Amino acid sequence: MEIISVIIPCYNEEAALPYFFKEIRKVSDNLSDTYNLCFEFIFVDDGSKDKTLSLLHQFVREDQRTRYISFSRNFGKEAAMYAGFFHAKGDYVVLMDADLQHPPAMLEEMYLCIKQEAFDVAAARRISRKGDPPIRSFFARRFYHLINKISKAEFVDGASDFRMLSRKAVHALLEIGEYNRFSKGIFGWIGFKTKWIPYENVERVAGETNWSFGRLLLYSLDGIIAFSTAPLAIASVVGILFCLAAFIWMIVIVLRTLSWGESVAGYPTLACLLLLVGGSIQLSLGIIGQYLSKTYLETKRRPIYIIGEMSEESEDEEIH
């Protein structure tokens, strides 16, 4: 009997979890009867401050297919996803959110894509951003356009984390043990034959999103730094252009002084040039600093996450 592992990262999802658990159990029961499948539900509590962990305790008592992993603190969704993949035992592994924005009913189509059509990954792709603020949708589209221009990894506009992967693809993901993770890029970087399944955007069933515009912006910058060195190249080109411009302007000043025998007036122009050059230098240093900071964190070799509690205690699995 084949096993499907469902990974659900959770951070303060107290309001949405009861609805999700009811729905995922109903869908999984139908699939189990139809295709003779076995399910396991792996909830990863990313240091929630509400009653999320208490609900997970209750779910374990209600359904023996349920397991949970609770972090010692908030390590971020990327760490929660990695932990889920590491602990998943299934032949197929599903990643989805707990707010029902990822419809569990799509699991059947995903399973058939991998089982019958020989795909390694079946991933959901939003075909609309209905319900998202216009400015958020605009910047999301610009991000995908930019990252595909400057990166070798595949970034599909509208791609979500909601997907089913074969065990082969999961092994490839786990081989990438970097600390600074950007899974949208990692999914594309590992390759494998992927089937994109379109779906309409769905509102949260309950609760509020933890992803503000500012957090998404920082997350997108992490993605650019993780999968492209283009910003470093841009900083280098800007530096070369300013050096060239400064050299030409120096020649102009010398020639004007020799020709007219007077100092060149233009304090406002000089001040603007100094501010422009100084700002460009600071920008370039900032870009270099971002890459250095990521490298610094990687060289520390800190664990991606630390487990504070889990449903199946195992001392050798507490730190990864």
QUIRA-V453332 format. One record per backbone hydrogen bond with DSSP energy under -0.5 kcal/mol. CO is the residue of the C=O (numbers start at 0). NH is the residue of the N-H. If there is no record, write none. Layout:
co->{CO | CO}
nh->{NH | NH}
This chain:
co->{1 | 2 | 2 | 2 | 3 | 4 | 4 | 5 | 6 | 7 | 8 | 9 | 12 | 13 | 15 | 16 | 17 | 18 | 19 | 20 | 21 | 22 | 23 | 24 | 25 | 26 | 27 | 28 | 29 | 30 | 31 | 35 | 37 | 39 | 39 | 40 | 40 | 41 | 42 | 42 | 43 | 43 | 44 | 44 | 50 | 51 | 52 | 53 | 54 | 55 | 56 | 57 | 58 | 62 | 64 | 66 | 67 | 68 | 68 | 69 | 69 | 72 | 75 | 76 | 77 | 78 | 79 | 80 | 81 | 82 | 83 | 90 | 91 | 92 | 93 | 94 | 95 | 96 | 98 | 100 | 102 | 103 | 104 | 105 | 106 | 107 | 108 | 109 | 110 | 111 | 111 | 112 | 112 | 113 | 119 | 120 | 120 | 121 | 122 | 123 | 124 | 128 | 132 | 133 | 134 | 135 | 136 | 137 | 138 | 139 | 140 | 141 | 142 | 143 | 144 | 145 | 145 | 146 | 152 | 153 | 154 | 155 | 157 | 160 | 161 | 162 | 163 | 164 | 165 | 166 | 167 | 168 | 169 | 170 | 171 | 172 | 174 | 178 | 181 | 181 | 182 | 183 | 184 | 185 | 187 | 191 | 192 | 192 | 193 | 194 | 194 | 195 | 196 | 198 | 209 | 211 | 212 | 213 | 214 | 215 | 216 | 217 | 218 | 219 | 220 | 221 | 222 | 223 | 228 | 228 | 229 | 230 | 231 | 232 | 233 | 234 | 235 | 236 | 237 | 238 | 239 | 240 | 241 | 242 | 243 | 244 | 245 | 246 | 247 | 248 | 249 | 250 | 251 | 252 | 253 | 254 | 255 | 256 | 262 | 265 | 266 | 267 | 268 | 269 | 270 | 271 | 272 | 273 | 274 | 275 | 276 | 277 | 278 | 279 | 280 | 281 | 282 | 283 | 284 | 285 | 286 | 287 | 288 | 289 | 290 | 291 | 292 | 293 | 294 | 295 | 296 | 296 | 297 | 304 | 305 | 308 | 310 | 313 | 314 | 317 | 319}
nh->{37 | 4 | 90 | 91 | 39 | 6 | 93 | 41 | 95 | 43 | 97 | 45 | 16 | 17 | 19 | 20 | 21 | 22 | 23 | 24 | 25 | 26 | 27 | 28 | 29 | 30 | 31 | 32 | 33 | 34 | 35 | 1 | 3 | 5 | 41 | 42 | 66 | 7 | 44 | 68 | 9 | 45 | 46 | 70 | 54 | 55 | 56 | 57 | 58 | 59 | 60 | 61 | 62 | 65 | 40 | 42 | 310 | 44 | 70 | 307 | 308 | 74 | 79 | 80 | 81 | 82 | 83 | 84 | 85 | 86 | 87 | 166 | 4 | 164 | 6 | 162 | 8 | 99 | 204 | 102 | 105 | 106 | 107 | 109 | 110 | 111 | 112 | 113 | 114 | 115 | 116 | 116 | 118 | 117 | 165 | 122 | 194 | 163 | 196 | 159 | 198 | 131 | 136 | 137 | 138 | 139 | 140 | 141 | 142 | 143 | 144 | 145 | 146 | 147 | 148 | 148 | 149 | 150 | 154 | 155 | 156 | 158 | 125 | 162 | 123 | 94 | 121 | 92 | 169 | 170 | 171 | 172 | 173 | 174 | 175 | 175 | 176 | 180 | 184 | 185 | 186 | 187 | 188 | 189 | 190 | 193 | 119 | 120 | 195 | 122 | 196 | 197 | 124 | 126 | 211 | 215 | 216 | 217 | 218 | 219 | 220 | 221 | 222 | 223 | 224 | 225 | 226 | 227 | 231 | 232 | 233 | 234 | 235 | 236 | 237 | 238 | 239 | 240 | 241 | 242 | 243 | 244 | 245 | 246 | 247 | 248 | 249 | 250 | 251 | 252 | 253 | 254 | 255 | 256 | 257 | 258 | 259 | 260 | 264 | 269 | 270 | 271 | 272 | 273 | 274 | 275 | 276 | 277 | 278 | 279 | 280 | 281 | 282 | 283 | 284 | 285 | 286 | 287 | 288 | 289 | 290 | 291 | 292 | 293 | 294 | 295 | 296 | 297 | 298 | 299 | 300 | 301 | 300 | 319 | 71 | 69 | 312 | 316 | 317 | 306 | 303}
